[in-house]
Each structure stands twice: as C-alpha cells, then as structure tokens.
Amino acid sequence: LMLEEGGAIGTFVSTVRPDLPPSLYREVEEFNALVHKILKPLHEEWCRFELTPSACYGFRVYLPGAFLHDHVDRPHTHVISSTLCVDRDVYTPWNLHAVDADGRDCEVNVEPGELLLYESARIPHGRPVPLNGRFYAGLFVHYQPAEDYALWVESPRDWYARHRP
C-alpha cells in the first residue's frame, strides 16, 4: 500500500488525525479490468442500459480518523457506480451518507462483501463521521453509458428523456 497521489482521491477526503494520512492505496490494473468485466452485467441490470467501464479504484484503505465530505463524482465518467466493502475493522459502523433522488438523507452500513450501487455523479454521498476503528478497505467501480455518450456529457436530463422514457 502507498499514499495516494494525484486527482483520484479528490479534495473530499480528509482526516481528523494529523499524524496519519486519510488513506492508503493499492491498484492492480489487471485486477481492476477483471472486476469491471465481472460486475458490468450486474450494473447494467440495475440501471437497465448498456454501460462502458470508465474507472475502478482500489483497493483504498481508509485509516483512523478519515472522513469524506459529501460530494458527487465526476459527471462524465462516474455515472453508474458501486462501492464494495472489502474488509474493515471498526469499533462503530462507518456509514455511507447519501441524499437520495427525493432529497432524503440516507445512512447505509456496507458490510464486508456487500456491494452498494448508486448514481455517484448525481447522488451526493460521503462519510462525514471520522472512521472510528483500525481501517476500512474499499473498491470503487464506475461506468458510463455506452450509447449516445456525447448527449450524456451535454445533458444527462436529455439523455434520460431519450433512453428511459
């Protein structure tokens, strides 16, 4: 594992522990490609349209005190997403907070081995409470529409009107 550098982690990850980074990262491109391939049918069944893999991050290991400000992901590539809890050692649940399409706050405790699907470029989400435990390891999978992608980039609302009447 190593410190994550660059834009992948964004500005929304922070920590209350000045002695620790918020997370460590390990990426294996061949593994990520296999994850994309295996999980694509599940994501397509959930959203009901064909997808193209766009990003897979993991493993990211959050450390004690880490938290994520509520945010939405990259609108052009992180359209249909999932978060997989690989493993964790926490003293209290480290819930994912989200605001659903109707504006309601939701808290989800994702257990090891569970996968949560969501529209990460549209649904604000984060983990606003600092991690109370030793670690939380996750994998993050993202797809974009395979069809009419230029329209999606221009106007997701028009894309939905055309493809999901």
Secondary structure, DSSP 8 states (H G I E B T S, - for coil): -EE--SSTT-SSEEES-TTS-SEEE---HHHHHHHHHHHHHHHHHHHTS-EEEEEEEEEEEE-TTEEEEEE---TTT-SEEEEEEEEEEESS---EEEE-TTS-EEEE---TT-EEEE-TTTS-EEE-S---EEEEEEEEEEEEESSSHHHHHH-HHHHHHHH--
